[in-house]
Amino acid sequence: METSSKIYIAGHRGMVGSAILRNLEKKGFSNFILKTSAELDLRDQLKVAAFFEKEKPEHVFLAAAKVGGIQANNTYRADFLYDNLMIQNNIIHSAYENKVTKLLFLGSSCIYPKLAPQPLKEEYLLSGFLEDTNEPYAIAKIAGIKLCENYRRQYNCNFISVMPTNLYGPNDNYNLNNSHVLPALIRKFHEAKQNNLPFVEMWGTGSPKREFLHADDMADACVYLMNNYSGSQHVNIGCGTDISIKDLALLIQKIVDYTGEIKHDLSKPDGTPRKLMDVSFLHSQGWKHKIELEAGIRSVYEDFKKKENVKVW
């Protein structure tokens, strides 16, 4: 990409898209096409086609998606499948029709089988059954990978796919009904401290292990790969280390400085036992993460307190 390249970031107001936008701005890029969901419904094929025909972007970051945690994925199963299929189908096909120079599609680590060997290598895709709670979302993301792969094979499109691990960062979702585990725990511990509550309730046993990557690192990897990688293989993006949900809770408890108890709601699902990405291929391409977990959570918590306009201790 040149700094003058015309770049469309689909989903620029979400955690992922906004991080990509910040990264590009810091690197001197300024020619962006940005549309909110109110301005452009990406599920509408005709509107997306008209948008691409008019704007003719050169590079596309496909970060728009309907996302949520375990409960949201399991409750709104049809919505997660339909909305995500429509969004990516419309953008990828319009990118092909309008001769976009390069497109980067963002998937998710949930594409890998529930019981796949750890750490998760790129070649494990479609090697076993998916985790049921987020199967519809995973199937949509797998379809996006395969769209990019096959538009490349049939039409020689330079479309690449990346699979980020669990992300956290600015503009995360802190709604306890549909957020991911890390922001949910930040909010729970913060409110427990604020209200002098004797305990914080966390879902499940706390034994599943998860890998967490700061959104700013993820964005830097995406921009790096957009500039330096054009292979057909999708690329895992992560830090290569994981932590149990219980240990994550203890770390957030320390950062928030909450002194109460942690109780487990065993009626809630744990989800996949472990999801650790093998990032050796990413490292071989010349990129490695910079933000370690504790430092990242501390910065996110400070941002959360400012955004929530709450008392700072």
DOKEFI-568913 format. One record per residue (C-alpha): residue number from 1; x, y, z. Coordinates in steps of 0.5 Angstrom, whole numbers. Example, Ala and Ser with C-alpha at 12.3 -4.5 7.8 and 13.67 -1.06 7.14 Angstrom:
<node><num>1</num><px>25</px><py>-9</py><pz>16</pz></node>
<node><num>2</num><px>27</px><py>-2</py><pz>14</pz></node>
END
This chain:
<node><num>1</num><px>0</px><py>0</py><pz>0</pz></node>
<node><num>2</num><px>2</px><py>7</py><pz>-1</pz></node>
<node><num>3</num><px>0</px><py>12</py><pz>4</pz></node>
<node><num>4</num><px>-4</px><py>15</py><pz>-2</pz></node>
<node><num>5</num><px>-8</px><py>9</py><pz>-3</pz></node>
<node><num>6</num><px>-15</px><py>9</py><pz>-3</pz></node>
<node><num>7</num><px>-17</px><py>4</py><pz>3</pz></node>
<node><num>8</num><px>-24</px><py>2</py><pz>5</pz></node>
<node><num>9</num><px>-24</px><py>-1</py><pz>13</pz></node>
<node><num>10</num><px>-31</px><py>-5</py><pz>13</pz></node>
<node><num>11</num><px>-33</px><py>-4</py><pz>21</pz></node>
<node><num>12</num><px>-28</px><py>2</py><pz>22</pz></node>
<node><num>13</num><px>-32</px><py>3</py><pz>29</pz></node>
<node><num>14</num><px>-31</px><py>-3</py><pz>32</pz></node>
<node><num>15</num><px>-26</px><py>-6</py><pz>36</pz></node>
<node><num>16</num><px>-22</px><py>-9</py><pz>31</pz></node>
<node><num>17</num><px>-23</px><py>-4</py><pz>25</pz></node>
<node><num>18</num><px>-22</px><py>2</py><pz>29</pz></node>
<node><num>19</num><px>-15</px><py>-1</py><pz>31</pz></node>
<node><num>20</num><px>-13</px><py>-2</py><pz>24</pz></node>
<node><num>21</num><px>-15</px><py>5</py><pz>23</pz></node>
<node><num>22</num><px>-11</px><py>8</py><pz>28</pz></node>
<node><num>23</num><px>-5</px><py>4</py><pz>26</pz></node>
<node><num>24</num><px>-6</px><py>6</py><pz>19</pz></node>
<node><num>25</num><px>-7</px><py>14</py><pz>21</pz></node>
<node><num>26</num><px>0</px><py>13</py><pz>25</pz></node>
<node><num>27</num><px>3</px><py>10</py><pz>19</pz></node>
<node><num>28</num><px>1</px><py>16</py><pz>15</pz></node>
<node><num>29</num><px>-5</px><py>14</py><pz>11</pz></node>
<node><num>30</num><px>-10</px><py>19</py><pz>10</pz></node>
<node><num>31</num><px>-15</px><py>17</py><pz>4</pz></node>
<node><num>32</num><px>-20</px><py>13</py><pz>8</pz></node>
<node><num>33</num><px>-27</px><py>11</py><pz>6</pz></node>
<node><num>34</num><px>-31</px><py>10</py><pz>12</pz></node>
<node><num>35</num><px>-38</px><py>8</py><pz>13</pz></node>
<node><num>36</num><px>-43</px><py>7</py><pz>19</pz></node>
<node><num>37</num><px>-48</px><py>1</py><pz>19</pz></node>
<node><num>38</num><px>-53</px><py>7</py><pz>19</pz></node>
<node><num>39</num><px>-50</px><py>9</py><pz>12</pz></node>
<node><num>40</num><px>-49</px><py>3</py><pz>9</pz></node>
<node><num>41</num><px>-52</px><py>-4</py><pz>11</pz></node>
<node><num>42</num><px>-47</px><py>-9</py><pz>9</pz></node>
<node><num>43</num><px>-52</px><py>-14</py><pz>9</pz></node>
<node><num>44</num><px>-56</px><py>-11</py><pz>3</pz></node>
<node><num>45</num><px>-52</px><py>-14</py><pz>-4</pz></node>
<node><num>46</num><px>-55</px><py>-8</py><pz>-8</pz></node>
<node><num>47</num><px>-52</px><py>-2</py><pz>-4</pz></node>
<node><num>48</num><px>-46</px><py>-6</py><pz>-3</pz></node>
<node><num>49</num><px>-45</px><py>-7</py><pz>-10</pz></node>
<node><num>50</num><px>-47</px><py>1</py><pz>-12</pz></node>
<node><num>51</num><px>-42</px><py>3</py><pz>-6</pz></node>
<node><num>52</num><px>-36</px><py>-1</py><pz>-9</pz></node>
<node><num>53</num><px>-38</px><py>2</py><pz>-16</pz></node>
<node><num>54</num><px>-38</px><py>9</py><pz>-14</pz></node>
<node><num>55</num><px>-32</px><py>9</py><pz>-9</pz></node>
<node><num>56</num><px>-27</px><py>4</py><pz>-12</pz></node>
<node><num>57</num><px>-23</px><py>2</py><pz>-6</pz></node>
<node><num>58</num><px>-16</px><py>0</py><pz>-8</pz></node>
<node><num>59</num><px>-15</px><py>-4</py><pz>-1</pz></node>
<node><num>60</num><px>-20</px><py>-7</py><pz>3</pz></node>
<node><num>61</num><px>-20</px><py>-9</py><pz>11</pz></node>
<node><num>62</num><px>-26</px><py>-13</py><pz>12</pz></node>
<node><num>63</num><px>-27</px><py>-13</py><pz>19</pz></node>
<node><num>64</num><px>-34</px><py>-12</py><pz>20</pz></node>
<node><num>65</num><px>-38</px><py>-17</py><pz>23</pz></node>
<node><num>66</num><px>-44</px><py>-19</py><pz>28</pz></node>
<node><num>67</num><px>-40</px><py>-21</py><pz>34</pz></node>
<node><num>68</num><px>-41</px><py>-23</py><pz>41</pz></node>
<node><num>69</num><px>-39</px><py>-28</py><pz>47</pz></node>
<node><num>70</num><px>-42</px><py>-35</py><pz>48</pz></node>
<node><num>71</num><px>-49</px><py>-33</py><pz>50</pz></node>
<node><num>72</num><px>-50</px><py>-29</py><pz>45</pz></node>
<node><num>73</num><px>-47</px><py>-34</py><pz>40</pz></node>
<node><num>74</num><px>-51</px><py>-39</py><pz>42</pz></node>
<node><num>75</num><px>-58</px><py>-35</py><pz>43</pz></node>
<node><num>76</num><px>-58</px><py>-31</py><pz>36</pz></node>
<node><num>77</num><px>-55</px><py>-37</py><pz>32</pz></node>
<node><num>78</num><px>-59</px><py>-36</py><pz>26</pz></node>
<node><num>79</num><px>-57</px><py>-28</py><pz>26</pz></node>
<node><num>80</num><px>-50</px><py>-30</py><pz>27</pz></node>
<node><num>81</num><px>-50</px><py>-34</py><pz>21</pz></node>
<node><num>82</num><px>-54</px><py>-30</py><pz>16</pz></node>
<node><num>83</num><px>-51</px><py>-23</py><pz>18</pz></node>
<node><num>84</num><px>-44</px><py>-25</py><pz>17</pz></node>
<node><num>85</num><px>-45</px><py>-29</py><pz>11</pz></node>
<node><num>86</num><px>-49</px><py>-23</py><pz>8</pz></node>
<node><num>87</num><px>-43</px><py>-18</py><pz>10</pz></node>
<node><num>88</num><px>-37</px><py>-22</py><pz>7</pz></node>
<node><num>89</num><px>-41</px><py>-25</py><pz>1</pz></node>
<node><num>90</num><px>-43</px><py>-18</py><pz>-1</pz></node>
<node><num>91</num><px>-36</px><py>-15</py><pz>0</pz></node>
<node><num>92</num><px>-31</px><py>-20</py><pz>-3</pz></node>
<node><num>93</num><px>-36</px><py>-21</py><pz>-9</pz></node>
<node><num>94</num><px>-36</px><py>-13</py><pz>-10</pz></node>
<node><num>95</num><px>-28</px><py>-13</py><pz>-9</pz></node>
<node><num>96</num><px>-27</px><py>-18</py><pz>-14</pz></node>
<node><num>97</num><px>-32</px><py>-14</py><pz>-19</pz></node>
<node><num>98</num><px>-29</px><py>-8</py><pz>-18</pz></node>
<node><num>99</num><px>-22</px><py>-10</py><pz>-19</pz></node>
<node><num>100</num><px>-20</px><py>-9</py><pz>-12</pz></node>
<node><num>101</num><px>-12</px><py>-9</py><pz>-11</pz></node>
<node><num>102</num><px>-12</px><py>-13</py><pz>-5</pz></node>
<node><num>103</num><px>-17</px><py>-15</py><pz>1</pz></node>
<node><num>104</num><px>-16</px><py>-18</py><pz>8</pz></node>
<node><num>105</num><px>-21</px><py>-22</py><pz>11</pz></node>
<node><num>106</num><px>-21</px><py>-22</py><pz>19</pz></node>
<node><num>107</num><px>-24</px><py>-29</py><pz>21</pz></node>
<node><num>108</num><px>-23</px><py>-32</py><pz>28</pz></node>
<node><num>109</num><px>-20</px><py>-37</py><pz>32</pz></node>
<node><num>110</num><px>-27</px><py>-41</py><pz>33</pz></node>
<node><num>111</num><px>-26</px><py>-44</py><pz>26</pz></node>
<node><num>112</num><px>-22</px><py>-49</py><pz>29</pz></node>
<node><num>113</num><px>-25</px><py>-56</py><pz>31</pz></node>
<node><num>114</num><px>-27</px><py>-56</py><pz>39</pz></node>
<node><num>115</num><px>-22</px><py>-62</py><pz>40</pz></node>
<node><num>116</num><px>-16</px><py>-60</py><pz>35</pz></node>
<node><num>117</num><px>-9</px><py>-61</py><pz>38</pz></node>
<node><num>118</num><px>-6</px><py>-55</py><pz>41</pz></node>
<node><num>119</num><px>-3</px><py>-50</py><pz>39</pz></node>
<node><num>120</num><px>-8</px><py>-49</py><pz>33</pz></node>
<node><num>121</num><px>-4</px><py>-50</py><pz>27</pz></node>
<node><num>122</num><px>-7</px><py>-47</py><pz>20</pz></node>
<node><num>123</num><px>-8</px><py>-54</py><pz>17</pz></node>
<node><num>124</num><px>-13</px><py>-56</py><pz>23</pz></node>
<node><num>125</num><px>-18</px><py>-52</py><pz>19</pz></node>
<node><num>126</num><px>-24</px><py>-57</py><pz>18</pz></node>
<node><num>127</num><px>-21</px><py>-63</py><pz>21</pz></node>
<node><num>128</num><px>-26</px><py>-64</py><pz>26</pz></node>
<node><num>129</num><px>-33</px><py>-62</py><pz>30</pz></node>
<node><num>130</num><px>-34</px><py>-55</py><pz>32</pz></node>
<node><num>131</num><px>-36</px><py>-52</py><pz>39</pz></node>
<node><num>132</num><px>-43</px><py>-52</py><pz>39</pz></node>
<node><num>133</num><px>-44</px><py>-46</py><pz>42</pz></node>
<node><num>134</num><px>-41</px><py>-42</py><pz>37</pz></node>
<node><num>135</num><px>-42</px><py>-46</py><pz>31</pz></node>
<node><num>136</num><px>-46</px><py>-42</py><pz>26</pz></node>
<node><num>137</num><px>-41</px><py>-36</py><pz>27</pz></node>
<node><num>138</num><px>-35</px><py>-41</py><pz>26</pz></node>
<node><num>139</num><px>-39</px><py>-43</py><pz>20</pz></node>
<node><num>140</num><px>-40</px><py>-36</py><pz>17</pz></node>
<node><num>141</num><px>-32</px><py>-35</py><pz>18</pz></node>
<node><num>142</num><px>-30</px><py>-41</py><pz>15</pz></node>
<node><num>143</num><px>-34</px><py>-39</py><pz>9</pz></node>
<node><num>144</num><px>-31</px><py>-33</py><pz>8</pz></node>
<node><num>145</num><px>-24</px><py>-36</py><pz>8</pz></node>
<node><num>146</num><px>-26</px><py>-41</py><pz>3</pz></node>
<node><num>147</num><px>-29</px><py>-35</py><pz>-1</pz></node>
<node><num>148</num><px>-22</px><py>-31</py><pz>-1</pz></node>
<node><num>149</num><px>-19</px><py>-38</py><pz>-3</pz></node>
<node><num>150</num><px>-23</px><py>-39</py><pz>-8</pz></node>
<node><num>151</num><px>-23</px><py>-32</py><pz>-11</pz></node>
<node><num>152</num><px>-16</px><py>-33</py><pz>-11</pz></node>
<node><num>153</num><px>-16</px><py>-40</py><pz>-15</pz></node>
<node><num>154</num><px>-21</px><py>-38</py><pz>-20</pz></node>
<node><num>155</num><px>-20</px><py>-31</py><pz>-21</pz></node>
<node><num>156</num><px>-13</px><py>-30</py><pz>-19</pz></node>
<node><num>157</num><px>-15</px><py>-24</py><pz>-14</pz></node>
<node><num>158</num><px>-10</px><py>-22</py><pz>-8</pz></node>
<node><num>159</num><px>-15</px><py>-24</py><pz>-2</pz></node>
<node><num>160</num><px>-12</px><py>-26</py><pz>4</pz></node>
<node><num>161</num><px>-15</px><py>-28</py><pz>11</pz></node>
<node><num>162</num><px>-12</px><py>-28</py><pz>18</pz></node>
<node><num>163</num><px>-15</px><py>-31</py><pz>24</pz></node>
<node><num>164</num><px>-14</px><py>-27</py><pz>30</pz></node>
<node><num>165</num><px>-14</px><py>-30</py><pz>37</pz></node>
<node><num>166</num><px>-19</px><py>-27</py><pz>43</pz></node>
<node><num>167</num><px>-18</px><py>-20</py><pz>42</pz></node>
<node><num>168</num><px>-19</px><py>-14</py><pz>47</pz></node>
<node><num>169</num><px>-17</px><py>-7</py><pz>47</pz></node>
<node><num>170</num><px>-20</px><py>0</py><pz>46</pz></node>
<node><num>171</num><px>-28</px><py>0</py><pz>44</pz></node>
<node><num>172</num><px>-29</px><py>-7</py><pz>47</pz></node>
<node><num>173</num><px>-36</px><py>-9</py><pz>48</pz></node>
<node><num>174</num><px>-37</px><py>-9</py><pz>56</pz></node>
<node><num>175</num><px>-45</px><py>-11</py><pz>56</pz></node>
<node><num>176</num><px>-45</px><py>-17</py><pz>60</pz></node>
<node><num>177</num><px>-50</px><py>-20</py><pz>56</pz></node>
<node><num>178</num><px>-46</px><py>-21</py><pz>50</pz></node>
<node><num>179</num><px>-39</px><py>-19</py><pz>51</pz></node>
<node><num>180</num><px>-33</px><py>-23</py><pz>51</pz></node>
<node><num>181</num><px>-30</px><py>-26</py><pz>58</pz></node>
<node><num>182</num><px>-24</px><py>-21</py><pz>59</pz></node>
<node><num>183</num><px>-28</px><py>-14</py><pz>58</pz></node>
<node><num>184</num><px>-34</px><py>-18</py><pz>62</pz></node>
<node><num>185</num><px>-29</px><py>-19</py><pz>68</pz></node>
<node><num>186</num><px>-26</px><py>-12</py><pz>68</pz></node>
<node><num>187</num><px>-33</px><py>-9</py><pz>68</pz></node>
<node><num>188</num><px>-36</px><py>-14</py><pz>74</pz></node>
<node><num>189</num><px>-29</px><py>-13</py><pz>78</pz></node>
<node><num>190</num><px>-30</px><py>-6</py><pz>77</pz></node>
<node><num>191</num><px>-37</px><py>-5</py><pz>79</pz></node>
<node><num>192</num><px>-36</px><py>-10</py><pz>85</pz></node>
<node><num>193</num><px>-31</px><py>-5</py><pz>88</pz></node>
<node><num>194</num><px>-35</px><py>1</py><pz>86</pz></node>
<node><num>195</num><px>-41</px><py>-2</py><pz>90</pz></node>
<node><num>196</num><px>-37</px><py>-6</py><pz>96</pz></node>
<node><num>197</num><px>-40</px><py>-12</py><pz>94</pz></node>
<node><num>198</num><px>-37</px><py>-19</py><pz>97</pz></node>
<node><num>199</num><px>-36</px><py>-23</py><pz>91</pz></node>
<node><num>200</num><px>-36</px><py>-23</py><pz>84</pz></node>
<node><num>201</num><px>-39</px><py>-29</py><pz>80</pz></node>
<node><num>202</num><px>-36</px><py>-32</py><pz>74</pz></node>
<node><num>203</num><px>-38</px><py>-37</py><pz>69</pz></node>
<node><num>204</num><px>-36</px><py>-44</py><pz>69</pz></node>
<node><num>205</num><px>-31</px><py>-47</py><pz>72</pz></node>
<node><num>206</num><px>-25</px><py>-43</py><pz>70</pz></node>
<node><num>207</num><px>-21</px><py>-48</py><pz>68</pz></node>
<node><num>208</num><px>-21</px><py>-47</py><pz>60</pz></node>
<node><num>209</num><px>-15</px><py>-44</py><pz>57</pz></node>
<node><num>210</num><px>-15</px><py>-38</py><pz>53</pz></node>
<node><num>211</num><px>-10</px><py>-33</py><pz>49</pz></node>
<node><num>212</num><px>-11</px><py>-26</py><pz>49</pz></node>
<node><num>213</num><px>-8</px><py>-21</py><pz>44</pz></node>
<node><num>214</num><px>-9</px><py>-13</py><pz>45</pz></node>
<node><num>215</num><px>-13</px><py>-10</py><pz>39</pz></node>
<node><num>216</num><px>-7</px><py>-5</py><pz>37</pz></node>
<node><num>217</num><px>-2</px><py>-11</py><pz>36</pz></node>
<node><num>218</num><px>-7</px><py>-15</py><pz>32</pz></node>
<node><num>219</num><px>-8</px><py>-9</py><pz>28</pz></node>
<node><num>220</num><px>-1</px><py>-8</py><pz>27</pz></node>
<node><num>221</num><px>0</px><py>-15</py><pz>24</pz></node>
<node><num>222</num><px>-6</px><py>-14</py><pz>19</pz></node>
<node><num>223</num><px>-3</px><py>-8</py><pz>16</pz></node>
<node><num>224</num><px>4</px><py>-12</py><pz>16</pz></node>
<node><num>225</num><px>1</px><py>-17</py><pz>12</pz></node>
<node><num>226</num><px>-3</px><py>-13</py><pz>8</pz></node>
<node><num>227</num><px>4</px><py>-10</py><pz>6</pz></node>
<node><num>228</num><px>8</px><py>-16</py><pz>6</pz></node>
<node><num>229</num><px>4</px><py>-23</py><pz>5</pz></node>
<node><num>230</num><px>0</px><py>-25</py><pz>-1</pz></node>
<node><num>231</num><px>0</px><py>-33</py><pz>0</pz></node>
<node><num>232</num><px>-6</px><py>-37</py><pz>-1</pz></node>
<node><num>233</num><px>-6</px><py>-40</py><pz>7</pz></node>
<node><num>234</num><px>-10</px><py>-36</py><pz>12</pz></node>
<node><num>235</num><px>-5</px><py>-34</py><pz>18</pz></node>
<node><num>236</num><px>-6</px><py>-34</py><pz>25</pz></node>
<node><num>237</num><px>-5</px><py>-28</py><pz>29</pz></node>
<node><num>238</num><px>-4</px><py>-29</py><pz>36</pz></node>
<node><num>239</num><px>2</px><py>-28</py><pz>42</pz></node>
<node><num>240</num><px>3</px><py>-36</py><pz>42</pz></node>
<node><num>241</num><px>2</px><py>-36</py><pz>50</pz></node>
<node><num>242</num><px>-5</px><py>-37</py><pz>54</pz></node>
<node><num>243</num><px>-8</px><py>-37</py><pz>61</pz></node>
<node><num>244</num><px>-14</px><py>-40</py><pz>65</pz></node>
<node><num>245</num><px>-20</px><py>-36</py><pz>65</pz></node>
<node><num>246</num><px>-19</px><py>-37</py><pz>73</pz></node>
<node><num>247</num><px>-12</px><py>-34</py><pz>73</pz></node>
<node><num>248</num><px>-15</px><py>-29</py><pz>68</pz></node>
<node><num>249</num><px>-20</px><py>-27</py><pz>73</pz></node>
<node><num>250</num><px>-14</px><py>-27</py><pz>79</pz></node>
<node><num>251</num><px>-10</px><py>-22</py><pz>74</pz></node>
<node><num>252</num><px>-16</px><py>-17</py><pz>73</pz></node>
<node><num>253</num><px>-18</px><py>-17</py><pz>80</pz></node>
<node><num>254</num><px>-11</px><py>-15</py><pz>82</pz></node>
<node><num>255</num><px>-11</px><py>-10</py><pz>77</pz></node>
<node><num>256</num><px>-18</px><py>-7</py><pz>79</pz></node>
<node><num>257</num><px>-15</px><py>-8</py><pz>86</pz></node>
<node><num>258</num><px>-22</px><py>-11</py><pz>88</pz></node>
<node><num>259</num><px>-21</px><py>-15</py><pz>95</pz></node>
<node><num>260</num><px>-27</px><py>-19</py><pz>95</pz></node>
<node><num>261</num><px>-29</px><py>-27</py><pz>93</pz></node>
<node><num>262</num><px>-29</px><py>-30</py><pz>87</pz></node>
<node><num>263</num><px>-35</px><py>-35</py><pz>86</pz></node>
<node><num>264</num><px>-37</px><py>-40</py><pz>80</pz></node>
<node><num>265</num><px>-43</px><py>-40</py><pz>77</pz></node>
<node><num>266</num><px>-43</px><py>-48</py><pz>74</pz></node>
<node><num>267</num><px>-49</px><py>-47</py><pz>71</pz></node>
<node><num>268</num><px>-46</px><py>-43</py><pz>65</pz></node>
<node><num>269</num><px>-42</px><py>-47</py><pz>60</pz></node>
<node><num>270</num><px>-34</px><py>-47</py><pz>59</pz></node>
<node><num>271</num><px>-34</px><py>-47</py><pz>52</pz></node>
<node><num>272</num><px>-28</px><py>-50</py><pz>48</pz></node>
<node><num>273</num><px>-23</px><py>-53</py><pz>53</pz></node>
<node><num>274</num><px>-17</px><py>-49</py><pz>50</pz></node>
<node><num>275</num><px>-15</px><py>-45</py><pz>44</pz></node>
<node><num>276</num><px>-8</px><py>-43</py><pz>43</pz></node>
<node><num>277</num><px>-6</px><py>-41</py><pz>37</pz></node>
<node><num>278</num><px>1</px><py>-43</py><pz>33</pz></node>
<node><num>279</num><px>4</px><py>-37</py><pz>31</pz></node>
<node><num>280</num><px>10</px><py>-40</py><pz>28</pz></node>
<node><num>281</num><px>8</px><py>-38</py><pz>21</pz></node>
<node><num>282</num><px>6</px><py>-31</py><pz>23</pz></node>
<node><num>283</num><px>13</px><py>-31</py><pz>26</pz></node>
<node><num>284</num><px>16</px><py>-33</py><pz>20</pz></node>
<node><num>285</num><px>13</px><py>-28</py><pz>16</pz></node>
<node><num>286</num><px>17</px><py>-23</py><pz>20</pz></node>
<node><num>287</num><px>12</px><py>-20</py><pz>25</pz></node>
<node><num>288</num><px>11</px><py>-21</py><pz>33</pz></node>
<node><num>289</num><px>7</px><py>-18</py><pz>38</pz></node>
<node><num>290</num><px>9</px><py>-13</py><pz>43</pz></node>
<node><num>291</num><px>4</px><py>-12</py><pz>48</pz></node>
<node><num>292</num><px>4</px><py>-17</py><pz>54</pz></node>
<node><num>293</num><px>-2</px><py>-18</py><pz>57</pz></node>
<node><num>294</num><px>-2</px><py>-15</py><pz>64</pz></node>
<node><num>295</num><px>1</px><py>-8</py><pz>61</pz></node>
<node><num>296</num><px>-5</px><py>-9</py><pz>56</pz></node>
<node><num>297</num><px>-10</px><py>-10</py><pz>61</pz></node>
<node><num>298</num><px>-8</px><py>-4</py><pz>65</pz></node>
<node><num>299</num><px>-8</px><py>0</py><pz>59</pz></node>
<node><num>300</num><px>-15</px><py>-2</py><pz>57</pz></node>
<node><num>301</num><px>-18</px><py>-1</py><pz>65</pz></node>
<node><num>302</num><px>-15</px><py>6</py><pz>65</pz></node>
<node><num>303</num><px>-19</px><py>7</py><pz>58</pz></node>
<node><num>304</num><px>-25</px><py>4</py><pz>61</pz></node>
<node><num>305</num><px>-26</px><py>8</py><pz>67</pz></node>
<node><num>306</num><px>-25</px><py>14</py><pz>63</pz></node>
<node><num>307</num><px>-30</px><py>12</py><pz>58</pz></node>
<node><num>308</num><px>-35</px><py>10</py><pz>63</pz></node>
<node><num>309</num><px>-34</px><py>17</py><pz>67</pz></node>
<node><num>310</num><px>-33</px><py>13</py><pz>74</pz></node>
<node><num>311</num><px>-29</px><py>15</py><pz>80</pz></node>
<node><num>312</num><px>-22</px><py>14</py><pz>79</pz></node>
<node><num>313</num><px>-18</px><py>11</py><pz>85</pz></node>
END
